[in-house]
Amino acid sequence: MGILARFKDIMASNINALLDKCEDPEKMIDQCIRNLSSDLAKVKQETASIMAQEKSCKRELDECEAEINKMQNYAVKAVSAGNDADARKFLAEKAKLSSKMADLQTNYELAADNANKMRAMHDKLTNDIKELESRRDMVKGKIAVAKAQERINNMTSNITDTNDSLASFERYEKMADARIDKARAMAELNASNPENTLRDLTDKYENNPDIDAELEALKASLATEAN
């Protein structure tokens, strides 16, 4: 009998140990409930069959015991009536029934043991299913909270990244301002250099051909005034 052969495994199964090993508790609990429900359906059928067998064995045992008692009563009556031959027949039948009763007792004890095991499996599976159903709601609630926390963590991480980007932008902006200030300062220094000023004057006179003529005219005018 397949389900009875699994009796030790089913009775020794530990829900907590099973759930501790799973990576997805929510899906694992659903799968466990499906598996246990399937086993429970089989156990119910087997339990009904074995309990019927137990009752049948008990009835045969009781009937055999009743026949033994009956043969014993008949033997007593036969002896009381002085019919030893009849008494021997009743006692012989009683002996045969007693031998049969030993086998019936063995069958009944085996059937009763199987029935007890089936009832124990039925009760354990029923309790396991109820526990898992209860824990499934609790686990799903915890998973929902965990997912919400993960979303918050992701949002916080994104905000941190944004802050880092803003900080980097401000740093680059300061670097750009510093380069501009440096370039302006260099331009001011170049503009105030005496060599540059002299070069500008030289260029001015070299690029103005009327300066020499104007100077000669100025000298001539001064010479005329002196005479």
JOSULBEL-V819069 format. One record per backbone hydrogen bond with DSSP energy under -1.0 kcal/mol. NH is the residue of the N-H (numbers start at 1). CO is the residue of the C=O. E is the energy in kcal/mol with one decimal. If there is no record, write none. Layout:
<<NH/CO/E> <NH/CO/E>>
This chain:
<<5/1/-1.9> <7/4/-1.7> <10/6/-2.7> <11/7/-2.8> <12/8/-2.0> <18/14/-2.0> <19/15/-2.7> <20/16/-2.0> <28/24/-2.5> <29/25/-2.7> <30/26/-1.7> <31/27/-2.3> <32/28/-2.8> <33/29/-2.6> <34/30/-2.0> <35/31/-2.5> <36/32/-3.0> <37/33/-2.5> <38/34/-2.0> <39/35/-2.4> <40/36/-2.9> <41/37/-2.0> <42/38/-1.6> <43/39/-2.9> <44/40/-2.5> <45/41/-1.6> <46/42/-2.6> <47/43/-3.2> <48/44/-2.3> <49/45/-2.0> <50/46/-2.9> <51/47/-2.8> <52/48/-1.8> <53/49/-1.9> <54/50/-2.7> <55/51/-2.4> <56/52/-2.2> <57/53/-2.6> <58/54/-2.4> <59/55/-2.5> <60/56/-2.4> <61/57/-2.3> <62/58/-2.7> <63/59/-2.6> <64/60/-2.4> <65/61/-2.5> <66/62/-2.4> <67/63/-2.2> <68/64/-2.3> <69/65/-2.3> <70/66/-2.1> <71/67/-2.8> <72/68/-2.3> <73/69/-2.3> <74/70/-2.6> <75/71/-2.3> <76/72/-2.1> <77/73/-2.4> <78/74/-2.8> <79/75/-2.5> <80/76/-2.3> <81/77/-1.9> <82/79/-1.2> <83/78/-3.1> <87/83/-2.2> <88/84/-2.5> <89/85/-1.8> <90/86/-2.5> <91/87/-2.5> <92/88/-2.6> <93/89/-2.5> <94/90/-2.3> <95/91/-2.0> <96/92/-2.0> <97/93/-2.5> <98/94/-2.3> <99/95/-2.0> <100/96/-2.1> <101/97/-2.7> <102/98/-1.4> <103/99/-1.2> <104/100/-2.5> <105/101/-2.6> <106/102/-1.9> <107/103/-2.6> <108/104/-2.5> <109/105/-2.4> <110/106/-2.1> <111/107/-2.6> <112/108/-2.9> <113/109/-2.3> <114/110/-2.5> <115/111/-2.4> <116/112/-2.4> <117/113/-2.2> <118/114/-2.5> <119/115/-2.5> <120/116/-2.3> <121/117/-2.7> <122/118/-2.7> <123/119/-2.5> <124/120/-2.5> <125/121/-2.9> <126/122/-2.2> <127/123/-2.3> <128/124/-3.0> <129/125/-2.5> <130/126/-2.0> <131/127/-2.6> <132/128/-2.7> <133/129/-2.6> <134/130/-2.2> <135/131/-2.8> <136/132/-2.7> <137/133/-1.4> <138/134/-1.4> <139/135/-3.5> <140/136/-2.9> <141/137/-1.9> <142/138/-2.3> <143/139/-2.9> <144/140/-2.3> <145/141/-2.0> <146/142/-2.7> <147/143/-2.8> <148/144/-2.1> <149/145/-2.4> <150/146/-2.4> <151/147/-2.3> <152/148/-2.3> <153/149/-2.7> <154/150/-2.5> <155/151/-2.5> <156/152/-2.8> <157/153/-2.6> <158/154/-2.4> <159/155/-2.4> <160/156/-2.4> <161/157/-2.3> <162/158/-2.3> <163/159/-2.5> <164/160/-2.3> <165/161/-2.2> <166/162/-2.7> <167/163/-2.7> <168/164/-2.4> <169/165/-2.6> <170/166/-2.7> <171/167/-2.0> <172/168/-2.6> <173/169/-2.6> <174/170/-2.2> <175/171/-2.0> <176/172/-2.4> <177/173/-2.5> <178/174/-2.4> <179/175/-1.9> <180/176/-2.3> <181/177/-2.8> <182/178/-2.2> <183/179/-2.5> <184/180/-2.7> <185/181/-2.4> <186/182/-2.4> <187/183/-2.1> <188/184/-2.3> <189/185/-2.3> <190/186/-2.4> <191/187/-2.1> <192/188/-1.5> <197/193/-1.8> <198/194/-2.8> <199/195/-2.2> <200/196/-2.0> <201/197/-2.1> <202/198/-2.9> <203/199/-2.5> <204/200/-2.0> <205/201/-2.3> <206/202/-2.8> <207/203/-2.0> <208/205/-1.1> <211/208/-1.4> <214/210/-2.3> <215/211/-2.2> <216/212/-2.3> <217/213/-2.2> <218/214/-2.0> <219/215/-2.2> <220/216/-2.4> <221/217/-2.0> <222/218/-1.9> <223/219/-2.2> <224/220/-1.9> <225/221/-1.8> <226/222/-1.5> <227/223/-1.3>>
